[in-house]
Amino acid sequence: MQYDEHQINSKFHTLSCSCGGYSKASTMGISRRGFLGGLAGTAALGGLMLPAESQARAVSAKPVSPGMEPPLGTALRIKPVLTYQIEKRQEKTSWRSYGGLQTQEKVNEEAVRIRTELNELVTKAEFPIEVLPLALVDSDQKADVAADTKCDVLLVYAAGGWQVYKLAASKTPNIMFLRHKSGHHYLWYEIAHWRLLRKNGDTFEEPNMDVDDIVVDNYNGILWRLRALYGLKNARGTKMLAIGGLTAYSEPAQRLSPAHAKEVWDYDFEIVSEAQFARRLAKARADENIMKNAQRQTNELLALPNVTLKTERKFVVNSFIALAVCKELMSESGATNFGFANCMGRSVIEMLDTPPCLVLSLANDEGYTAYCHTDLSHTLPGVLLRWIAGKPTFLCNTHFPHDGIFTVAHCAAPRKMNGKDYEPAKIMTHFESDYGAATKVDYTKGQIVTVIIPNLRCTKWQGFRGKVLDSPSNPACRSQIDIAIDGDFRKLLTEMQGFHAQVCYGDYLREVGYALKKVGSIEWQNFSEPA
């Protein structure tokens, strides 16, 4: 029996199930897993997958105040396309190309296999994916229709045919999947490098794809690329709540980063003066419900077995009050990122009656991105890495690399570094002011981390993979990590740019590099060999 495209796609019925903290439902026949956006207080967030027409959203395990929900990722929309060509036998001449899809029956069989594999892929993904119906493409007209689909990625199964050129020329990113040993052999396994990328020559000529856009047999290779594109999709268009305005740690970043953030990353800004914030803060302190909630949250935090208070309790309460104001302002403006421009200055510390260190730490643990200062040069990589990894990122000062060791430190460190569990922490004073509340986090020894160092001109990011050696207590910013550099230490030492770094648990160097290729205007330098 021969199936048309509609019949093949309709064979996969809508299913839903609940497992642990996640709720899964199918989208156009493909289920997708919820994105863990963070914690609201101490309640874990699971995923609620809505129909294809709706944006994927996650919900908390217990109710939160209206307008206080953590930021949630928009699903990556994928259009799978199978290209093929069924050729007719001709006598005494070469009439067929390489490949195992020589009959309609084999094409139908391959389509069913693809749908099954995509079901497995989205079940494995830790971020929301929306998979559209598979397009069976054996003509230029069908290729045009597929290329015009509103989606984020064309996932091209290049079994045969020449329509891959039209798909590559579309404005939508292409990931090409080739079969060598995973099923029916594909023609383009032989010729993708020569004909597509090099246009029958010796030099790369294809403007829209390169070798990193092509995967052979390995669905894990598809998954990490999709993770990169999901991170990029959700990092673009970020709205930043800049309390006290936009400032940077260096003259180049101050001068160049706002325009770069707008033009390259489509950022938007909500500027709130310190005076405006102070009025909101005074109103919050006069609100009995907000004050009770801050006291309750403080009790819950300090009751955790791995949290030790080494400063006055009132500073923790003050931090929760300030966080409530930040979240109200973000809810009103649509912002998901915030910072205090003058975070170490007298005006902010007096206004909050604490430095904002713990405020920022708590916000990152809930799934927001919140960093010291409002410096876009370090905000941009932090936001991208947070969406790629699905975990908080630790903005920190870099130190002089030596003997293969790289030290970072800051006072506003997140505790939920693996995205699920809180690391042990002491709540201490901010080091420079010796006042208020800040986090001293004990990081897991042996933990693999990604370190991203952006330069000050927003033109280059550098990165390496490392391993946590220690969480020392030097007379410096409270949270400190000594990191063993997995890579060319001397090259990092002699070529390092910038000042701040973003650190997260796990190895996401491939994803960051792939995403930056799609951005196009930022150079990427990776000091570690591929894992």
MIKOL-98280 format. One record per residue (C-alpha): x, y, z negated. Coordinates in steps of 0.2 Angstrom, whole numbers. Example, Ala and Ser with C-alpha at 12.3 -4.5 7.8 and 13.67 -1.06 7.14 Angstrom:
% residues 2
[rec [62; -22; -39]]
[rec [68; -5; -36]]
END
This chain:
% residues 531
[rec [0; 0; 0]]
[rec [6; 17; 4]]
[rec [3; 32; -8]]
[rec [2; 50; -4]]
[rec [10; 63; -16]]
[rec [-6; 66; -26]]
[rec [-9; 47; -29]]
[rec [9; 45; -35]]
[rec [8; 59; -47]]
[rec [-9; 54; -53]]
[rec [-3; 37; -58]]
[rec [5; 45; -74]]
[rec [-10; 49; -85]]
[rec [-11; 62; -99]]
[rec [-4; 54; -115]]
[rec [-2; 62; -133]]
[rec [6; 55; -148]]
[rec [12; 61; -165]]
[rec [29; 57; -172]]
[rec [37; 64; -188]]
[rec [37; 83; -187]]
[rec [33; 84; -168]]
[rec [18; 83; -158]]
[rec [20; 77; -140]]
[rec [8; 79; -126]]
[rec [10; 77; -107]]
[rec [12; 91; -95]]
[rec [6; 86; -77]]
[rec [10; 68; -82]]
[rec [26; 72; -91]]
[rec [27; 74; -110]]
[rec [39; 87; -118]]
[rec [46; 89; -135]]
[rec [43; 104; -146]]
[rec [57; 116; -149]]
[rec [62; 117; -168]]
[rec [62; 136; -170]]
[rec [67; 136; -188]]
[rec [61; 136; -205]]
[rec [47; 147; -213]]
[rec [53; 148; -231]]
[rec [56; 130; -234]]
[rec [44; 122; -222]]
[rec [50; 114; -207]]
[rec [43; 118; -190]]
[rec [37; 105; -178]]
[rec [32; 107; -160]]
[rec [15; 108; -153]]
[rec [14; 105; -134]]
[rec [0; 113; -125]]
[rec [-7; 110; -108]]
[rec [3; 115; -92]]
[rec [-6; 132; -91]]
[rec [0; 137; -108]]
[rec [17; 142; -114]]
[rec [25; 128; -126]]
[rec [24; 134; -144]]
[rec [29; 127; -160]]
[rec [19; 128; -177]]
[rec [24; 128; -195]]
[rec [20; 114; -206]]
[rec [11; 126; -218]]
[rec [3; 142; -214]]
[rec [13; 158; -213]]
[rec [7; 176; -214]]
[rec [-1; 182; -197]]
[rec [12; 190; -186]]
[rec [26; 182; -196]]
[rec [30; 167; -185]]
[rec [48; 164; -180]]
[rec [52; 166; -161]]
[rec [47; 151; -150]]
[rec [55; 146; -134]]
[rec [46; 146; -117]]
[rec [47; 129; -109]]
[rec [58; 127; -94]]
[rec [48; 124; -78]]
[rec [55; 110; -67]]
[rec [50; 106; -49]]
[rec [56; 88; -44]]
[rec [58; 86; -25]]
[rec [62; 70; -16]]
[rec [70; 73; 1]]
[rec [70; 59; 13]]
[rec [69; 54; 32]]
[rec [61; 39; 39]]
[rec [69; 35; 56]]
[rec [64; 24; 70]]
[rec [74; 10; 77]]
[rec [82; 13; 94]]
[rec [91; 0; 104]]
[rec [109; 0; 107]]
[rec [113; 16; 98]]
[rec [116; 22; 80]]
[rec [99; 27; 74]]
[rec [99; 28; 55]]
[rec [108; 37; 42]]
[rec [115; 30; 25]]
[rec [103; 27; 12]]
[rec [90; 15; 4]]
[rec [74; 24; 8]]
[rec [71; 17; 26]]
[rec [52; 14; 24]]
[rec [37; 22; 16]]
[rec [36; 8; 4]]
[rec [53; 12; -2]]
[rec [49; 30; -4]]
[rec [34; 27; -14]]
[rec [44; 15; -25]]
[rec [57; 28; -27]]
[rec [44; 41; -32]]
[rec [37; 30; -46]]
[rec [55; 27; -52]]
[rec [58; 46; -53]]
[rec [42; 49; -63]]
[rec [47; 36; -75]]
[rec [65; 43; -77]]
[rec [58; 60; -79]]
[rec [46; 54; -93]]
[rec [61; 47; -102]]
[rec [71; 63; -99]]
[rec [58; 75; -107]]
[rec [56; 63; -122]]
[rec [75; 64; -125]]
[rec [76; 83; -123]]
[rec [76; 93; -139]]
[rec [69; 108; -130]]
[rec [52; 111; -121]]
[rec [51; 105; -103]]
[rec [37; 107; -91]]
[rec [38; 95; -76]]
[rec [28; 99; -61]]
[rec [22; 86; -49]]
[rec [35; 77; -38]]
[rec [36; 84; -20]]
[rec [39; 72; -6]]
[rec [48; 82; 7]]
[rec [52; 75; 24]]
[rec [50; 91; 34]]
[rec [55; 109; 34]]
[rec [37; 114; 31]]
[rec [36; 104; 15]]
[rec [53; 110; 10]]
[rec [46; 128; 12]]
[rec [31; 124; 1]]
[rec [42; 116; -13]]
[rec [55; 131; -12]]
[rec [41; 143; -15]]
[rec [35; 134; -31]]
[rec [35; 145; -46]]
[rec [47; 136; -57]]
[rec [64; 139; -66]]
[rec [73; 124; -58]]
[rec [72; 114; -42]]
[rec [78; 96; -46]]
[rec [82; 89; -29]]
[rec [83; 70; -27]]
[rec [93; 70; -11]]
[rec [90; 53; -4]]
[rec [91; 59; 14]]
[rec [85; 72; 27]]
[rec [92; 89; 30]]
[rec [79; 99; 20]]
[rec [92; 101; 6]]
[rec [99; 116; 15]]
[rec [82; 125; 14]]
[rec [80; 121; -5]]
[rec [98; 127; -8]]
[rec [94; 143; 0]]
[rec [79; 147; -11]]
[rec [81; 160; -25]]
[rec [78; 146; -38]]
[rec [93; 137; -46]]
[rec [95; 119; -38]]
[rec [101; 104; -48]]
[rec [105; 90; -35]]
[rec [103; 72; -41]]
[rec [112; 58; -31]]
[rec [111; 39; -33]]
[rec [127; 29; -32]]
[rec [122; 14; -43]]
[rec [107; 19; -52]]
[rec [94; 13; -39]]
[rec [92; 15; -20]]
[rec [108; 22; -12]]
[rec [107; 41; -7]]
[rec [113; 48; 10]]
[rec [119; 64; 1]]
[rec [130; 54; -11]]
[rec [141; 53; 4]]
[rec [140; 70; 12]]
[rec [135; 83; -2]]
[rec [153; 89; -4]]
[rec [157; 90; 14]]
[rec [141; 95; 23]]
[rec [132; 105; 9]]
[rec [146; 113; -1]]
[rec [159; 115; 13]]
[rec [148; 116; 28]]
[rec [158; 103; 37]]
[rec [174; 112; 34]]
[rec [188; 112; 21]]
[rec [183; 127; 10]]
[rec [168; 129; -1]]
[rec [155; 140; 9]]
[rec [138; 136; 1]]
[rec [134; 153; -9]]
[rec [120; 146; -20]]
[rec [128; 129; -27]]
[rec [144; 122; -32]]
[rec [151; 105; -38]]
[rec [143; 108; -55]]
[rec [126; 108; -48]]
[rec [127; 90; -42]]
[rec [125; 75; -54]]
[rec [128; 57; -49]]
[rec [117; 43; -58]]
[rec [119; 51; -75]]
[rec [103; 59; -83]]
[rec [113; 66; -97]]
[rec [121; 76; -84]]
[rec [104; 83; -79]]
[rec [100; 86; -97]]
[rec [114; 97; -102]]
[rec [112; 108; -87]]
[rec [93; 110; -91]]
[rec [98; 114; -108]]
[rec [109; 128; -102]]
[rec [96; 135; -90]]
[rec [83; 134; -104]]
[rec [95; 144; -115]]
[rec [97; 157; -102]]
[rec [79; 158; -98]]
[rec [75; 162; -116]]
[rec [90; 173; -119]]
[rec [85; 184; -105]]
[rec [72; 198; -109]]
[rec [76; 198; -127]]
[rec [70; 213; -137]]
[rec [81; 220; -150]]
[rec [75; 229; -166]]
[rec [89; 242; -168]]
[rec [88; 249; -186]]
[rec [98; 265; -186]]
[rec [101; 264; -167]]
[rec [113; 255; -156]]
[rec [131; 255; -162]]
[rec [146; 245; -158]]
[rec [163; 240; -166]]
[rec [173; 247; -152]]
[rec [173; 261; -140]]
[rec [172; 250; -124]]
[rec [157; 240; -131]]
[rec [148; 257; -137]]
[rec [150; 264; -120]]
[rec [147; 249; -109]]
[rec [136; 236; -118]]
[rec [119; 244; -118]]
[rec [118; 246; -99]]
[rec [126; 229; -97]]
[rec [112; 221; -108]]
[rec [98; 230; -99]]
[rec [105; 227; -81]]
[rec [112; 209; -83]]
[rec [101; 202; -97]]
[rec [85; 212; -95]]
[rec [86; 217; -114]]
[rec [74; 230; -121]]
[rec [77; 240; -137]]
[rec [65; 246; -151]]
[rec [75; 259; -160]]
[rec [69; 262; -178]]
[rec [78; 276; -188]]
[rec [84; 273; -206]]
[rec [71; 286; -212]]
[rec [57; 276; -203]]
[rec [63; 260; -210]]
[rec [64; 268; -228]]
[rec [46; 273; -227]]
[rec [41; 255; -222]]
[rec [51; 248; -236]]
[rec [43; 260; -249]]
[rec [26; 254; -243]]
[rec [31; 236; -244]]
[rec [37; 239; -262]]
[rec [20; 246; -266]]
[rec [11; 231; -259]]
[rec [7; 218; -273]]
[rec [6; 204; -261]]
[rec [23; 207; -253]]
[rec [31; 209; -270]]
[rec [23; 193; -276]]
[rec [29; 184; -260]]
[rec [47; 190; -262]]
[rec [47; 184; -280]]
[rec [40; 167; -275]]
[rec [53; 165; -260]]
[rec [67; 170; -272]]
[rec [61; 156; -285]]
[rec [61; 143; -271]]
[rec [78; 148; -264]]
[rec [86; 148; -281]]
[rec [78; 132; -286]]
[rec [87; 122; -272]]
[rec [100; 110; -279]]
[rec [113; 116; -267]]
[rec [111; 135; -270]]
[rec [121; 144; -284]]
[rec [117; 162; -289]]
[rec [133; 172; -293]]
[rec [125; 189; -292]]
[rec [110; 198; -299]]
[rec [93; 190; -295]]
[rec [85; 207; -290]]
[rec [97; 208; -275]]
[rec [89; 192; -268]]
[rec [72; 199; -271]]
[rec [77; 215; -262]]
[rec [83; 205; -247]]
[rec [66; 196; -245]]
[rec [57; 212; -246]]
[rec [68; 219; -232]]
[rec [66; 204; -222]]
[rec [47; 205; -223]]
[rec [48; 223; -216]]
[rec [60; 218; -202]]
[rec [48; 204; -197]]
[rec [33; 216; -198]]
[rec [42; 228; -186]]
[rec [47; 213; -175]]
[rec [30; 207; -174]]
[rec [23; 224; -169]]
[rec [36; 227; -156]]
[rec [39; 209; -149]]
[rec [57; 209; -154]]
[rec [66; 193; -159]]
[rec [83; 200; -163]]
[rec [87; 214; -176]]
[rec [102; 222; -184]]
[rec [107; 237; -195]]
[rec [118; 249; -186]]
[rec [127; 255; -202]]
[rec [126; 239; -211]]
[rec [141; 242; -222]]
[rec [137; 260; -225]]
[rec [131; 269; -241]]
[rec [114; 274; -233]]
[rec [109; 256; -228]]
[rec [115; 249; -245]]
[rec [106; 262; -255]]
[rec [90; 260; -245]]
[rec [89; 242; -247]]
[rec [97; 241; -264]]
[rec [108; 227; -257]]
[rec [119; 226; -241]]
[rec [109; 217; -227]]
[rec [120; 201; -228]]
[rec [107; 190; -236]]
[rec [93; 197; -225]]
[rec [102; 192; -209]]
[rec [106; 175; -216]]
[rec [88; 171; -220]]
[rec [82; 178; -203]]
[rec [94; 167; -194]]
[rec [89; 152; -204]]
[rec [71; 155; -199]]
[rec [75; 155; -180]]
[rec [78; 174; -177]]
[rec [94; 181; -171]]
[rec [100; 194; -183]]
[rec [118; 200; -184]]
[rec [129; 213; -193]]
[rec [129; 229; -184]]
[rec [119; 232; -168]]
[rec [134; 228; -157]]
[rec [127; 220; -140]]
[rec [144; 214; -136]]
[rec [142; 200; -149]]
[rec [123; 200; -149]]
[rec [122; 193; -131]]
[rec [133; 177; -134]]
[rec [124; 174; -150]]
[rec [107; 175; -143]]
[rec [112; 163; -128]]
[rec [120; 151; -139]]
[rec [106; 150; -152]]
[rec [94; 146; -138]]
[rec [105; 133; -130]]
[rec [109; 124; -146]]
[rec [93; 127; -155]]
[rec [103; 131; -171]]
[rec [108; 147; -180]]
[rec [124; 155; -175]]
[rec [137; 163; -187]]
[rec [143; 180; -182]]
[rec [161; 182; -189]]
[rec [177; 191; -189]]
[rec [191; 182; -180]]
[rec [209; 181; -187]]
[rec [226; 178; -180]]
[rec [227; 160; -173]]
[rec [242; 150; -179]]
[rec [248; 132; -179]]
[rec [232; 127; -171]]
[rec [221; 135; -184]]
[rec [208; 148; -181]]
[rec [200; 157; -196]]
[rec [183; 166; -196]]
[rec [174; 175; -210]]
[rec [158; 186; -213]]
[rec [146; 189; -227]]
[rec [130; 186; -217]]
[rec [131; 167; -214]]
[rec [116; 156; -210]]
[rec [115; 140; -221]]
[rec [104; 130; -209]]
[rec [119; 127; -197]]
[rec [113; 110; -190]]
[rec [95; 117; -187]]
[rec [87; 106; -200]]
[rec [97; 105; -216]]
[rec [103; 119; -228]]
[rec [122; 118; -231]]
[rec [127; 121; -250]]
[rec [129; 140; -253]]
[rec [133; 152; -267]]
[rec [123; 169; -267]]
[rec [137; 182; -271]]
[rec [140; 200; -269]]
[rec [145; 207; -252]]
[rec [164; 207; -252]]
[rec [168; 225; -246]]
[rec [156; 234; -258]]
[rec [156; 220; -271]]
[rec [137; 223; -273]]
[rec [121; 215; -268]]
[rec [118; 198; -261]]
[rec [128; 189; -247]]
[rec [130; 170; -243]]
[rec [146; 160; -247]]
[rec [142; 144; -237]]
[rec [152; 128; -238]]
[rec [153; 120; -221]]
[rec [154; 102; -218]]
[rec [172; 96; -216]]
[rec [175; 87; -199]]
[rec [160; 96; -191]]
[rec [163; 99; -173]]
[rec [159; 118; -168]]
[rec [158; 129; -153]]
[rec [167; 145; -154]]
[rec [163; 159; -142]]
[rec [173; 175; -142]]
[rec [166; 189; -131]]
[rec [177; 203; -125]]
[rec [173; 221; -129]]
[rec [169; 226; -111]]
[rec [156; 213; -108]]
[rec [165; 206; -94]]
[rec [173; 190; -101]]
[rec [168; 177; -114]]
[rec [181; 165; -121]]
[rec [177; 148; -130]]
[rec [184; 133; -137]]
[rec [179; 117; -147]]
[rec [185; 116; -164]]
[rec [183; 105; -180]]
[rec [179; 112; -198]]
[rec [195; 110; -209]]
[rec [190; 120; -224]]
[rec [178; 133; -231]]
[rec [191; 143; -241]]
[rec [188; 157; -254]]
[rec [201; 170; -249]]
[rec [198; 188; -254]]
[rec [189; 192; -238]]
[rec [171; 191; -231]]
[rec [162; 178; -242]]
[rec [159; 164; -229]]
[rec [175; 158; -221]]
[rec [180; 143; -210]]
[rec [197; 137; -206]]
[rec [194; 128; -189]]
[rec [206; 116; -180]]
[rec [207; 122; -162]]
[rec [204; 107; -150]]
[rec [213; 114; -135]]
[rec [227; 125; -129]]
[rec [231; 135; -145]]
[rec [246; 145; -137]]
[rec [235; 150; -122]]
[rec [221; 156; -134]]
[rec [234; 165; -145]]
[rec [242; 175; -130]]
[rec [226; 178; -120]]
[rec [212; 181; -134]]
[rec [201; 196; -131]]
[rec [188; 204; -142]]
[rec [186; 204; -161]]
[rec [170; 195; -166]]
[rec [166; 177; -163]]
[rec [150; 167; -163]]
[rec [151; 150; -171]]
[rec [138; 136; -170]]
[rec [138; 117; -175]]
[rec [140; 105; -160]]
[rec [149; 106; -143]]
[rec [140; 117; -131]]
[rec [154; 123; -120]]
[rec [148; 115; -104]]
[rec [131; 123; -107]]
[rec [138; 141; -110]]
[rec [149; 140; -95]]
[rec [135; 134; -83]]
[rec [124; 147; -89]]
[rec [137; 161; -86]]
[rec [139; 154; -69]]
[rec [121; 158; -66]]
[rec [123; 175; -73]]
[rec [137; 178; -61]]
[rec [145; 194; -68]]
[rec [154; 187; -84]]
[rec [170; 178; -83]]
[rec [171; 162; -93]]
[rec [187; 155; -100]]
[rec [187; 138; -109]]
[rec [202; 133; -119]]
[rec [196; 116; -123]]
[rec [196; 101; -111]]
[rec [179; 93; -107]]
[rec [173; 82; -120]]
END
